Amino acid sequence: MENFSERYYNVFDTRRVDVDKFYQNDAKLVWNGIELNGRDAITKHLVSLPTTRHQIQALDFFPMKGSLLFRSLVRAQISSFEDLF
């Protein structure tokens, strides 16, 4: 899981348009209470966010029937606070 997380956040921070490769077509992501359904919706949302740099603090995962729930705690540095507004 650690190698996956490092690769994911590296792509997220440096080549965000390629983050879609980490999601299946029917993936679901809950981002700050907003439910995003499908790879295209997830990618569109993530690409719209300000530039970031992540540092992984903790990882956890929960095997589920037919899938895996993955949770990470990261510290993110946003390129510009003004980008948020």
Buried (B, 14 or more C-beta within 10 A) or exposed (E): EEEEBEEBBEBBBEEBEEBBEBBEEEBEBEEEEEEBEBBEBBBEEBEEBEEBEBEBEEBEEEEEEEEEEEEBEBEEEEEEEEEEE
